Amino acid sequence: MARVTVLPRSEVIGTVDARQLLGDSKPPGVDPSTGAPDLLRSFVVSLDPKMVVVPHFLTECECQHLRELADGQWSRSLVGQLQRKEASAEAGGAEEGPDESVSDTGYGGTGLLSRAAQTRTSSSCMLRSAQTAVLERIEHRLASLAK
C-alpha cells in the first residue's frame, strides 16, 4: 500500500513522475484475452483538489488503438463562454459559424457559446461511447476508478 504524506499547501506547481511513485516495481502484466493491464495501482497526489495518478492505466496496445481511432478526426479545440439566450436572439439570431456552437446549459435561459480563439491552440477528437470493444473496456475501467 502506498504511503501518503500530506504536505503544506504550495503556491508552486509541481510535477508528479509516475515512475517515482512506482519505485522499483515492474509494470503490470497484460491480460492476454483483453489486452488490458491485469493490475492497477492508484496514488492520491493531491487532496484539494483531489488528484489521482494511475501509472500504466493504458497498455501500449490500447494507446495505439486509440491513436488509430482518432487518426484524421482531430479538430481545433473551442473555448466556451456563457451567454444569455435572449442576447443571441437580440443580435439577430445569427446562425453559428463553422468554428462555433451554442449548447443549452440547463440553467434558466443560458447557453454555452463555444468558438475558436487565438489563445487556444490545441486540437480535440471526440470518440463515440463504446465505439469499439477496446474503448468500451477502457471506459469501464475508468468508471471503476471514479467510484
Secondary structure in CASP SS format (residue, H / E / C, confidence):
PFRMAT SS
TARGET T0000
AUTHOR 0000-0000-0000
METHOD secondary structure of the structure
MODEL  1
M C 1.00
A C 1.00
R C 1.00
V C 1.00
T C 1.00
V C 1.00
L C 1.00
P C 1.00
R C 1.00
S C 1.00
E C 1.00
V C 1.00
I C 1.00
G C 1.00
T C 1.00
V C 1.00
D C 1.00
A H 1.00
R H 1.00
Q H 1.00
L H 1.00
L H 1.00
G C 1.00
D C 1.00
S C 1.00
K C 1.00
P C 1.00
P C 1.00
G C 1.00
V E 1.00
D C 1.00
P C 1.00
S C 1.00
T C 1.00
G C 1.00
A C 1.00
P E 1.00
D C 1.00
L C 1.00
L C 1.00
R C 1.00
S C 1.00
F E 1.00
V E 1.00
V E 1.00
S E 1.00
L E 1.00
D C 1.00
P C 1.00
K E 1.00
M E 1.00
V E 1.00
V E 1.00
V C 1.00
P C 1.00
H C 1.00
F C 1.00
L C 1.00
T C 1.00
E H 1.00
C H 1.00
E H 1.00
C H 1.00
Q H 1.00
H H 1.00
L H 1.00
R H 1.00
E H 1.00
L H 1.00
A H 1.00
D C 1.00
G C 1.00
Q C 1.00
W C 1.00
S E 1.00
R E 1.00
S C 1.00
L C 1.00
V E 1.00
G E 1.00
Q E 1.00
L E 1.00
Q E 1.00
R E 1.00
K H 1.00
E H 1.00
A H 1.00
S H 1.00
A H 1.00
E H 1.00
A C 1.00
G C 1.00
G C 1.00
A C 1.00
E C 1.00
E C 1.00
G C 1.00
P C 1.00
D C 1.00
E E 1.00
S E 1.00
V E 1.00
S E 1.00
D E 1.00
T C 1.00
G C 1.00
Y C 1.00
G C 1.00
G C 1.00
T E 1.00
G E 1.00
L E 1.00
L E 1.00
S E 1.00
R E 1.00
A C 1.00
A C 1.00
Q C 1.00
T C 1.00
R C 1.00
T C 1.00
S C 1.00
S E 1.00
S E 1.00
C C 1.00
M C 1.00
L C 1.00
R C 1.00
S C 1.00
A C 1.00
Q C 1.00
T C 1.00
A H 1.00
V H 1.00
L H 1.00
E H 1.00
R H 1.00
I H 1.00
E H 1.00
H H 1.00
R H 1.00
L H 1.00
A H 1.00
S H 1.00
L H 1.00
A H 1.00
K C 1.00
END
